[in-house]
Amino acid sequence: MEVKQVTLLKRSNEQQQKDGVLTAAVVSNCLSNFGNSGTGHYKVYQFLSVAGQSLSDVSVLCNYVHLQNLELAHNKIKDLSCLSHMPYLIILDASHNELSDFFGFQPPKDLQEVNFSYNHIRKMKDLSAYRSLSKLQLDYNSLTEIRGLERCSSLTYLSLAHNKISKISCLDGLPLRHLCLRGNQLESAQGLDTLRSLRLLDLSFNRIRSLSGLQNLHHVCSVNLESNLICEITEAAHIHGLLLLSDLNLQKNPVQEQQDYRLSLIFLLQHLTTLDQEKVTAEEKVSSVNKYDPPMEVVAAKDHMTQLVYQLMQPQVLYDSTLPSVDSPYPMLVLTGPQGCGKRELAHKLCHEFSEYFAYGACHTTREPYLGEEDGIDYYFVSEKEFQNMIHMGKFVQTMQYCGHRYGLSREAIEDVAREGLACCVHMELEGVLSLRNSYFEPRYVLLVPTQVERYVACLRSRGLYTQAQIDMAVGRIQLYAGANRERPGFFDDVVPCDDQAEVYRTLRRLVKDYLGLEEQMEGDQSDRAVPDHASTERETGIYRSPISATTALARERPTSAKSSRPASGTQFGSALEPSDLSSRNYYNKVHAQLRPQKSSTELASIGRREQLIREAVVGKSLGAYSQLFKSSDESPTHPTANSALSVPSSAGALSEAGARDAAPDPGPEPAVESLDISALRHTLEILEGQERPPQTPDTPRPGTGLRSTMATPPSARPGSDNKPILPPIPLGRKTPVPPSPAQSSGSQTSSQSS
């Protein structure tokens, strides 16, 4: 009998399930999570899941008042009024049903999470009574507007994906952290300004054309705008200030068709780590910065590369500025500083006072001349087209762009000065300094920096040449120069405040005299600075340095430290480098040379012979294979420089022998220069020319003169070089060589024959 009753009961339950009615027996089989009741007085089942059972009637749940988690997904439920009897309900999942009534039950006081996705809800109603609601999902319904959420002070998660919403509204002041409006009919992102706690925003598959409205979401980390109508890269400016934004998705937007789309966005949004669901690499970030806002060092490197490539495409010739001597590069002085600090006027004054040492190197520019500027004296004023043609012809050593205009220092401007045996004095902005530093020139760099901003601004305004924007830019660049000096010790050789033009020139004049070693030569100079050691030696011996030695000092050892505004400080050249001299330009090279493995005596002897041959060929003491590289085809046998190894135009600082002797008192008898090792020279010539030659005598023809007619004609000597002898530069501390005595010559020949 009992078996029949059980069977009948099961059949009854199955029939009720077929009718869509939930029974107590089914509920008892689906309960789980046994624990304390909401009041804590009973042990009850807290979780009920009857998902996917085609239920339409769940009224039996009125008896289960202690349920805390209820899952009714994938059924055919249209009425949830039974939930009004569940005061302890916390989580409700009623997705994939046939609900049309929005929250058709009395509010459980602790209800926190509700999922009504995939139903037939058309309208939202006021949810002010649901104060504890923190997560609400209403995806795939028929909602046309957002309303009724104003007092949901605990709502942090809201999903309204795939509805018919056309406007974002009624979200003011909500503590939302996750908002999904995917697949609606939105045409703008306005209405999100007050969501200050928002972290994740999904606006994909809408009709949004602009990113305006997102600029105040300062805590947002991820924005999904896939499949919208965003067309311009400039729209990224609206979210440029969202520093926490790391994930941005703009897939399937028209903006992706623009050139360099990805690099442009990465540049505008440097904090991105993921773009269009692809990781942003460090290389892409560097490439974007180098492309759209490169640092000055990158611009200078590109500029130098451009000038070098175009220069190598031109016929190669020897320049006066490339061979001043074996020991030192061509001497140059560069004045740099912010716009309008007076560096051009100071350069002209220096060149006027020290005309025996300096000449002004005028740059080319595409800007119009200011009042009082003269073409060819202050600048060479050219058009943009002419400037570009000069670049393509490889005529510039460095170029730069400033305030929309191009500036460039041409090689010919330097050569015009070098042909006169003078050092070149130029002025330029910091960008030009960085470019020039990449070249083989090693100038002295003096920074002129204003320290009184008000006075500097007043000076710029008094000129009447600059707009307010240009003045503001010039003032802002003061910190740029100061930062370059602070972050790069030794970058500038001296730093001089330029608030007072008279004082700055006096300071600059003392620095230049110190560079040139003219403390004992300039009359009327009562400086209280310590006299350099080499100057005292010259005073005691009666031997004074010639101007060539002074100008060559510009290209000698750099200062021992980066100086800041020390007008009375001197710089010793030729002194030993101290280990603490970290700012010296050649310090690391010298340390590296000291750390190299020691060379054998044979290697050192070979290197010494080669260096000796080169030096003696340059100073005109001896002839050899090296001198054939510099022979001029138009040399006359009776020319005073017929025995000189260099017949190309003289390099900076070159003097005539007579001029050099007139520039200083008679030093007395000069010590004899070390005699040339004829055996080493003959051995070198045998290797290079493949045949033996007899020892040189005054009557013996010069080696290689018979080949002169077959050699290409080198560049002609400078005008006037046939009027007086041209000597190569005299290195610092070196005396003018004298021919060896007959006894020394015969001794050298005897030793070579015996060897």
C-alpha positions in Angstrom: 0.0 0.0 0.0 2.8 2.4 0.9 4.6 1.7 -2.3 1.5 2.6 -4.3 1.3 5.9 -2.4 4.9 6.8 -3.2 4.4 6.0 -6.8 1.2 8.1 -7.0 3.1 11.0 -5.3 5.9 10.9 -7.9 3.4 10.8 -10.7 1.7 13.8 -9.2 5.0 15.8 -9.0 5.9 14.9 -12.6 2.4 16.1 -13.7 2.9 19.4 -11.8 6.3 19.9 -13.4 4.8 19.3 -16.8 2.3 22.1 -16.0 5.2 24.4 -14.9 4.3 24.4 -11.3 7.0 24.2 -8.7 6.2 21.7 -5.9 7.6 21.3 -2.4 9.1 17.9 -3.4 11.1 19.5 -6.1 12.2 22.2 -3.8 13.4 19.8 -1.2 15.6 18.1 -3.8 17.1 21.4 -4.9 18.0 23.0 -1.6 21.6 23.3 -0.5 24.0 25.2 1.7 22.8 24.3 5.2 23.5 27.1 7.7 22.2 29.7 10.0 19.0 31.6 9.3 18.9 35.4 8.9 18.1 35.8 12.5 20.7 33.2 13.6 18.1 31.2 15.7 17.6 28.4 13.2 19.5 26.0 11.0 18.1 26.3 7.5 18.9 25.7 3.8 20.1 29.0 2.3 20.4 28.3 -1.4 17.8 27.1 -3.9 18.5 26.5 -7.6 15.6 25.4 -9.9 17.2 26.7 -13.1 16.2 25.3 -16.5 13.0 23.4 -15.4 10.5 25.3 -17.6 8.7 26.6 -14.5 6.0 29.2 -14.8 4.6 29.1 -11.3 6.8 29.3 -8.2 4.2 30.4 -5.7 5.2 27.5 -3.4 8.3 29.6 -2.5 6.1 31.7 -0.2 6.8 29.0 2.5 10.6 29.3 2.2 11.1 32.5 4.1 14.7 31.9 5.1 16.2 31.6 1.6 19.2 33.9 1.0 20.2 32.9 -2.6 17.6 32.0 -5.2 18.4 30.9 -8.8 15.4 30.8 -11.2 17.2 31.3 -14.5 16.0 29.7 -17.8 12.4 29.2 -16.9 9.1 30.7 -18.0 8.3 32.7 -14.9 6.1 35.8 -15.3 5.4 36.6 -11.6 7.7 36.9 -8.7 5.3 38.2 -6.1 6.2 35.2 -3.9 9.5 36.9 -3.2 7.8 39.4 -1.0 7.8 36.7 1.8 11.6 36.3 1.7 12.9 39.1 3.9 16.4 37.6 4.1 17.0 37.2 0.3 20.4 38.6 -0.8 21.0 37.3 -4.3 18.3 36.8 -7.0 18.9 35.4 -10.5 15.8 35.5 -12.6 17.4 35.8 -16.0 16.1 34.2 -19.2 12.4 34.3 -18.1 9.3 36.1 -19.3 9.2 38.9 -16.7 7.6 42.2 -17.8 7.1 43.7 -14.3 10.2 45.4 -12.9 10.7 44.3 -9.3 7.1 43.0 -8.9 7.6 42.2 -5.2 8.1 43.8 -1.8 11.8 44.8 -1.3 13.8 42.4 0.9 15.8 44.7 3.2 19.1 43.0 2.4 18.7 42.3 -1.3 22.1 43.1 -2.9 22.4 41.4 -6.3 19.6 41.1 -9.0 19.9 39.7 -12.5 16.9 40.3 -14.7 18.7 39.9 -18.0 16.9 38.3 -21.0 13.4 39.3 -20.0 10.7 41.5 -21.4 11.0 44.5 -19.2 10.2 47.8 -21.0 10.4 50.4 -18.2 12.4 50.9 -15.1 10.7 52.2 -11.9 11.9 53.8 -8.7 14.2 51.6 -6.7 14.6 54.0 -3.7 13.4 51.2 -1.4 16.2 48.9 -2.4 19.0 50.7 -0.4 21.3 47.7 -0.2 21.2 47.0 -4.0 24.8 46.9 -5.2 24.6 44.9 -8.5 21.9 45.2 -11.1 21.9 43.4 -14.5 19.2 44.3 -17.0 20.8 43.1 -20.3 18.8 42.2 -23.3 15.5 43.8 -22.3 13.5 46.5 -24.0 14.4 49.5 -21.9 14.5 52.9 -23.6 15.7 55.1 -20.7 17.6 54.9 -17.4 15.5 56.0 -14.4 14.7 55.3 -10.8 18.3 54.7 -9.6 19.0 58.1 -8.0 18.8 56.8 -4.4 20.6 53.5 -4.9 23.5 54.7 -2.8 25.1 51.3 -2.8 24.9 50.5 -6.5 28.4 49.8 -7.8 27.6 47.5 -10.8 25.1 48.4 -13.5 24.7 46.5 -16.8 22.1 47.7 -19.4 23.6 46.0 -22.5 21.6 45.5 -25.6 18.6 47.7 -24.8 17.2 50.7 -26.7 18.7 53.4 -24.6 19.6 56.6 -26.5 20.7 58.9 -23.7 22.7 58.5 -20.5 20.8 60.0 -17.6 19.8 59.6 -13.9 23.2 58.3 -12.9 24.3 61.4 -11.0 26.2 60.8 -7.8 26.0 57.0 -8.0 29.1 55.1 -6.7 29.3 53.0 -9.9 32.5 51.2 -10.6 31.4 49.1 -13.5 29.0 50.5 -16.1 28.0 48.5 -19.3 25.9 50.2 -22.0 27.0 48.0 -24.8 24.7 47.6 -27.8 22.4 50.5 -27.3 21.6 53.6 -29.4 23.8 56.1 -27.7 25.2 58.9 -29.9 27.3 60.6 -27.2 29.0 59.9 -24.0 27.5 62.9 -22.1 26.0 62.2 -18.7 28.9 60.4 -17.1 30.6 63.5 -15.6 29.6 62.8 -12.0 30.6 59.1 -11.9 33.9 59.9 -10.2 34.4 56.3 -8.9 33.9 54.6 -12.3 36.6 52.0 -13.2 35.3 50.0 -16.2 33.2 51.6 -18.9 31.7 49.6 -21.9 30.2 51.8 -24.6 30.8 49.4 -27.5 28.4 48.9 -30.4 26.8 52.3 -30.2 26.8 55.4 -32.5 29.2 57.5 -30.5 31.2 60.0 -32.6 33.1 61.9 -29.9 34.9 61.1 -26.7 33.7 64.3 -25.1 32.0 63.5 -21.8 34.7 61.1 -20.6 37.3 63.8 -19.5 36.2 63.8 -15.8 36.4 60.0 -15.3 39.7 60.3 -13.5 39.6 56.8 -12.0 38.6 54.9 -15.1 41.0 52.1 -16.0 39.3 50.5 -19.0 37.1 52.0 -21.8 35.6 49.9 -24.6 34.4 51.8 -27.6 34.5 49.1 -30.2 32.2 49.5 -33.2 31.3 53.1 -32.9 31.7 56.1 -35.3 34.9 57.8 -34.0 36.7 59.3 -37.0 39.4 61.6 -35.7 42.6 60.9 -33.7 42.3 64.3 -32.1 39.3 62.9 -30.1 41.9 61.3 -27.9 42.6 64.7 -26.4 39.4 64.4 -24.3 40.9 61.4 -22.4 44.5 62.6 -22.4 44.2 63.6 -18.8 42.9 60.2 -17.6 46.2 59.1 -16.1 44.8 55.8 -14.8 43.4 54.7 -18.2 45.4 51.7 -19.3 43.1 49.8 -21.6 41.4 51.3 -24.6 39.5 49.5 -27.3 38.7 51.4 -30.5 38.4 48.5 -32.9 36.1 48.8 -35.8 36.0 52.6 -35.7 36.8 54.7 -38.8 39.7 56.2 -37.0 41.7 53.0 -37.5 42.0 53.8 -41.2 44.1 56.9 -40.5 47.8 56.8 -41.1 50.0 56.0 -38.1 46.8 55.5 -36.0 48.3 53.3 -33.4 51.5 55.3 -32.8 49.5 58.5 -32.7 47.2 57.2 -30.0 50.1 55.7 -28.0 51.8 59.1 -28.1 48.7 61.0 -27.0 48.0 58.4 -24.3 51.4 57.4 -22.9 49.8 55.6 -19.9 48.1 53.0 -22.1 49.2 49.4 -21.6 46.7 47.8 -23.9 45.3 49.2 -27.1 42.7 47.4 -29.2 43.2 44.3 -27.1 46.9 44.3 -28.0 49.7 45.0 -25.5 51.5 48.3 -25.9 55.2 47.6 -26.0 58.0 49.9 -24.7 59.4 50.1 -28.2 56.1 51.5 -29.5 56.1 54.1 -26.8 59.6 55.2 -27.6 58.9 55.2 -31.4 55.8 57.3 -30.8 57.7 59.9 -28.8 60.5 60.0 -31.3 58.1 60.5 -34.1 55.7 63.2 -32.8 57.7 64.9 -30.0 61.3 63.8 -30.1 63.7 65.0 -27.4 66.2 67.5 -28.5 68.9 64.9 -28.5 67.0 62.8 -31.0 66.4 65.8 -33.2 70.0 66.7 -33.1 71.1 63.1 -33.9 68.7 63.0 -36.9 69.9 66.4 -38.0 73.6 65.4 -37.8 72.8 62.2 -39.8 71.0 64.2 -42.5 73.9 66.6 -42.9 76.5 63.8 -42.9 74.7 61.8 -45.5 74.3 64.8 -47.9 77.8 65.8 -47.3 79.2 62.3 -48.2 77.2 62.6 -51.4 79.3 65.6 -52.5 82.9 65.6 -53.9 85.3 65.1 -51.0 87.9 67.8 -50.5 90.3 68.9 -47.7 89.2 71.8 -45.5 91.2 74.3 -43.5 89.0 73.5 -40.5 89.9 69.8 -40.6 93.6 69.9 -40.2 94.7 72.6 -37.9 97.4 70.3 -36.4 98.0 66.8 -35.5 97.3 67.4 -31.8 94.2 69.6 -31.7 90.9 70.1 -33.6 89.9 73.3 -35.2 89.3 76.0 -32.5 85.7 77.4 -32.1 83.9 79.4 -29.5 80.1 79.0 -29.2 77.8 81.3 -27.2 74.4 79.9 -26.4 71.4 81.1 -24.3 67.7 81.9 -24.5 66.4 84.2 -27.2 67.2 87.8 -26.8 69.9 87.3 -24.1 72.4 89.3 -26.2 74.6 86.5 -27.5 74.8 87.8 -31.1 75.9 91.3 -29.9 78.5 89.7 -27.5 79.9 87.6 -30.3 80.4 90.6 -32.5 82.1 92.5 -29.7 84.4 89.7 -29.0 85.4 89.3 -32.6 86.0 93.1 -32.9 88.2 93.2 -29.8 90.0 89.9 -30.4 90.3 90.3 -34.1 93.7 88.7 -34.2 92.1 85.5 -32.9 88.4 85.4 -33.8 86.1 86.1 -36.7 82.3 85.9 -36.6 80.7 83.0 -38.3 77.3 84.1 -39.7 74.5 81.4 -39.8 71.8 81.0 -42.5 68.2 81.5 -41.5 64.8 81.5 -43.1 63.3 84.2 -40.9 63.0 87.9 -41.9 65.7 90.2 -40.7 65.0 92.3 -37.6 65.5 96.0 -37.5 69.2 96.8 -37.8 70.3 93.3 -39.0 72.3 93.1 -42.2 72.5 90.2 -44.6 75.9 88.6 -44.6 77.0 90.2 -41.4 74.5 89.1 -38.7 72.8 86.3 -40.7 72.5 85.1 -44.3 68.8 85.5 -44.9 67.5 82.9 -47.4 64.2 81.4 -48.4 62.9 78.1 -47.3 63.6 76.6 -50.7 67.2 77.9 -50.8 67.7 76.5 -47.3 66.5 73.1 -48.4 68.7 73.2 -51.5 71.7 73.9 -49.3 70.8 70.9 -47.1 70.6 68.6 -50.1 74.0 69.9 -51.3 75.6 69.0 -48.0 76.6 72.6 -47.1 75.6 72.6 -43.5 77.5 71.4 -40.4 74.3 71.7 -38.3 70.8 72.9 -38.7 67.9 73.5 -36.2 64.4 74.8 -36.1 63.2 77.4 -33.7 59.9 79.4 -33.6 58.9 78.0 -37.0 62.1 79.2 -38.7 65.2 77.2 -39.8 68.8 78.1 -38.8 72.0 76.5 -40.0 75.7 76.9 -39.7 77.3 76.3 -43.0 80.7 74.7 -43.5 81.7 77.6 -45.8 81.0 80.1 -43.0 83.6 78.2 -40.9 86.0 77.9 -43.8 85.9 81.6 -44.5 87.3 82.1 -41.0 89.7 79.2 -41.1 91.3 80.4 -44.3 92.4 83.6 -42.4 94.0 81.5 -39.7 91.4 82.5 -37.1 89.1 80.8 -34.7 85.4 80.9 -35.5 83.0 82.5 -33.0 79.3 81.7 -33.4 76.1 81.8 -31.4 73.1 79.4 -31.4 70.2 78.0 -29.4 70.5 74.8 -27.3 69.2 72.7 -30.2 72.1 73.8 -32.4 74.6 73.0 -29.6 73.3 69.5 -29.4 73.6 69.1 -33.2 77.1 70.5 -33.3 78.2 68.2 -30.5 77.6 65.3 -32.8 80.1 66.6 -35.4 83.9 66.3 -35.2 84.2 69.9 -34.0 85.0 70.4 -30.3 84.2 74.0 -29.5 84.2 75.8 -26.2 80.6 76.3 -25.1 79.7 79.3 -22.9 76.1 79.5 -21.6 74.6 82.9 -21.1 71.6 82.6 -18.8 69.3 85.3 -17.3 68.9 85.1 -13.5 66.5 88.0 -13.1 63.4 87.1 -15.0 61.6 90.5 -14.6 64.6 92.3 -16.0 64.9 89.8 -18.9 61.2 90.2 -19.8 61.6 94.0 -19.7 64.6 93.8 -22.0 62.7 91.6 -24.5 59.7 94.0 -24.5 61.9 97.1 -24.9 63.2 95.7 -28.2 59.7 95.6 -29.7 60.6 92.6 -31.8 58.7 89.8 -30.0 55.1 88.9 -29.4 53.9 88.0 -25.9 53.8 84.3 -26.9 57.5 84.5 -28.0 58.4 86.3 -24.7 56.6 83.6 -22.7 58.4 80.9 -24.7 61.8 82.5 -24.2 61.2 82.8 -20.4 60.1 79.2 -20.3 63.3 78.1 -21.9 65.4 79.6 -19.1 64.7 76.5 -17.1 65.5 74.4 -20.1 69.0 75.8 -20.3 69.4 75.7 -16.5 68.3 72.0 -16.5 70.7 71.1 -19.3 73.6 72.6 -17.2 72.4 70.9 -14.0 71.7 67.5 -15.5 74.8 67.3 -17.7 77.9 68.3 -15.7 80.6 69.6 -18.0 78.1 70.2 -20.9 79.0 73.9 -20.9 82.5 75.1 -20.3 81.3 78.2 -18.5 78.0 79.6 -17.3 77.7 83.4 -17.2 74.7 85.4 -15.9 73.6 87.9 -18.6 71.4 90.3 -16.6 73.7 93.3 -17.3 75.2 93.5 -20.8 78.2 95.5 -19.7 79.0 93.2 -16.8 78.4 90.0 -18.9 80.8 91.3 -21.5 83.5 92.0 -19.0 83.1 88.5 -17.6 83.1 86.9 -21.0 86.1 88.9 -22.0 88.0 87.6 -19.0 87.0 84.1 -19.8 88.2 84.4 -23.4 91.5 85.9 -22.3 91.9 83.0 -19.9 91.1 80.5 -22.8 93.7 82.2 -24.9 96.3 82.5 -22.2 96.6 86.3 -22.7 97.1 87.4 -19.1 100.7 88.6 -19.7 100.1 89.8 -23.3 97.1 92.1 -23.0 98.2 95.6 -21.8 96.3 97.3 -19.0 94.8 94.1 -17.6 95.0 94.3 -13.8 93.1 91.0 -13.0 93.7 89.7 -9.5 93.5 86.1 -10.7 96.3 83.7 -10.3 98.6 83.5 -13.3 98.6 80.1 -15.0 101.7 78.0 -14.5 102.7 78.1 -18.2 102.4 81.9 -18.2 104.9 82.2 -15.3 107.2 79.9 -17.2 107.0 82.1 -20.3 107.7 85.2 -18.2 110.8 83.7 -16.7 112.2 82.4 -19.9 111.2 85.4 -22.0 109.4 83.2 -24.5 105.8 84.2 -25.2 103.2 82.1 -27.0 102.3 83.1 -30.5 98.6 83.7 -31.4 98.5 80.3 -33.0 99.2 78.7 -29.6 96.5 80.8 -28.0 93.8 80.0 -30.6 94.8 76.3 -30.5 94.1 76.4 -26.8 90.4 76.7 -27.5 90.5 73.1 -28.8 92.8 71.8 -26.0 91.8 70.0 -22.8 88.4 71.0 -21.5 87.9 72.6 -18.1 88.3 70.4 -15.0 84.7 71.0 -13.9 81.5 72.6 -15.0 81.6 76.2 -13.9 78.6 78.2 -12.8 78.9 82.0 -13.0 82.6 82.4 -12.0 83.8 85.4 -13.9 87.3 85.4 -12.3 88.0 81.7 -12.6 90.7 80.6 -14.9 91.1 77.4 -17.0 94.4 75.7 -17.3 95.1 74.0 -20.6 97.6 71.2 -21.0 97.5 70.4 -17.3 97.3 66.8 -16.1 93.8 65.3 -15.8 92.9 64.6 -12.2 91.0 61.3 -11.4 88.1 63.4 -9.9 87.7 65.3 -13.2 84.4 63.5 -14.1 83.2 66.4 -16.2 86.1 66.4 -18.6 85.1 65.6 -22.1 87.9 63.2 -22.7 88.1 61.7 -19.1 86.4 58.4 -19.9 88.5 58.0 -23.0 91.7 58.5 -21.1 90.6 56.2 -18.3 89.7 53.6 -21.0 93.1 54.0 -22.5 94.7 53.5 -19.1 92.8 50.3 -18.6 93.9 48.8 -21.9 96.4 46.0 -22.0 100.0 47.3 -22.0 101.6 47.3 -25.5 104.9 45.7 -26.1 108.0 47.7 -26.7 107.9 46.7 -30.4 104.4 48.0 -30.7 105.2 51.2 -28.9 108.2 51.8 -31.1 106.1 51.3 -34.2 103.5 53.7 -33.0 106.1 56.3 -32.0 107.7 56.1 -35.5 104.4 56.7 -37.2 103.4 59.6 -35.0 106.9 61.1 -35.4 106.7 60.9 -39.2 103.3 62.5 -39.3 104.3 65.4 -37.0 107.5 66.1 -38.9 105.7 66.0 -42.2 103.0 68.5 -40.9 105.6 71.0 -39.5 107.6 70.8 -42.7 110.7 69.3 -41.2 110.8 66.2 -43.4 109.3 64.7 -46.5 107.8 61.3 -46.8 105.0 59.3 -48.1 102.5 61.2 -45.8 103.4 64.5 -47.5 102.4 63.2 -50.9 98.8 63.3 -49.8 98.9 67.0 -49.4 101.1 68.1 -52.3 99.6 70.9 -54.5 100.0 70.6 -58.3 100.6 74.4 -58.7 103.6 74.6 -56.3 106.4 76.5 -57.7 110.0 75.3 -57.1 111.0 78.7 -55.9 108.0 79.0 -53.6 109.0 79.7 -50.0 106.8 76.7 -48.9 108.3 74.2 -51.4 109.7 72.3 -48.5 106.5 72.3 -46.5 104.6 69.1 -46.2 101.2 70.9 -46.4 100.4 73.1 -49.4 96.7 73.0 -48.8 95.1 76.2 -47.5 96.4 77.0 -44.0 94.4 75.8 -41.0 93.2 78.0 -38.2 96.0 79.6 -36.3 98.6 79.3 -39.1 101.2 82.1 -39.1 104.1 83.1 -41.2 107.5 82.5 -39.7 108.2 86.2 -39.7 104.8 87.0 -38.1 105.4 84.5 -35.4 108.8 86.0 -34.5 107.4 89.5 -34.6 104.6 88.6 -32.2 107.0 87.9 -29.3 110.4 88.9 -28.1 113.5 87.1 -29.2 113.5 83.9 -27.2 117.2 83.4 -27.7 118.8 80.3 -29.1 116.3 77.5 -29.6 117.1 73.9 -28.8 117.6 71.6 -31.7 114.7 69.4 -32.6 115.3 65.7 -32.4 116.8 64.3 -35.6 114.7 62.2 -37.9 115.3 58.5 -38.0 116.2 58.1 -41.7 116.2 54.3 -41.5 112.7 54.2 -40.2 111.6 56.6 -42.9 113.3 54.6 -45.6 111.7 51.4 -44.3 108.3 53.0 -44.4 108.8 54.3 -47.9 110.0 50.9 -49.1 106.8 49.3 -47.8 104.5 52.0 -49.3 106.3 52.5 -52.6 107.8 49.1 -53.2 111.3 50.3 -54.0 114.4 51.5 -52.3 115.4 55.2 -52.5 118.8 56.7 -51.6 119.0 59.0 -48.6 117.6 62.5 -49.1 120.1 65.3 -49.9 119.4 69.0 -50.7 120.1 68.3 -54.4 118.1 65.1 -54.6 114.7 65.5 -56.3 111.8 65.1 -53.9 110.2 61.7 -54.0 107.1 61.5 -56.1 107.7 64.8 -58.0 107.7 62.9 -61.3 104.2 61.7 -60.6 102.8 65.2 -60.1 101.4 65.6 -63.6 99.3 62.4 -63.2 97.8 63.4 -59.8 94.4 65.0 -59.5 94.6 68.8 -58.7 93.7 69.4 -55.1 91.9 72.6 -54.0 93.8 75.8 -54.6 95.5 77.7 -51.8 93.8 80.6 -50.3 94.3 84.1 -52.0 97.5 85.7 -51.0 99.3 82.5 -50.1 101.9 83.2 -52.7 103.0 86.4 -51.0 104.3 84.9 -47.7 105.2 81.5 -46.4 102.4 79.5 -44.9 103.3 77.4 -41.9 101.3 74.7 -40.3 99.9 75.3 -36.8 102.3 75.3 -33.9 101.0 73.0 -31.0 100.9 74.4 -27.5 104.3 74.4 -25.8 106.1 73.6 -29.1 108.7 75.9 -30.5 109.2 76.6 -34.2 111.5 73.9 -35.5 114.9 74.8 -37.0 116.7 72.8 -39.6 119.3 70.3 -38.2 122.9 71.3 -38.3 125.2 69.8 -40.9 126.9 67.7 -38.1 123.5 66.3 -37.1 122.6 65.6 -40.6 125.8 63.8 -41.4 125.5 61.9 -38.1 122.0 60.8 -39.0 123.1 59.7 -42.5 126.1 57.8 -41.1 123.9 56.0 -38.5 121.4 55.1 -41.2 124.1 53.7 -43.5 125.7 51.7 -40.8 122.3 50.3 -39.9 
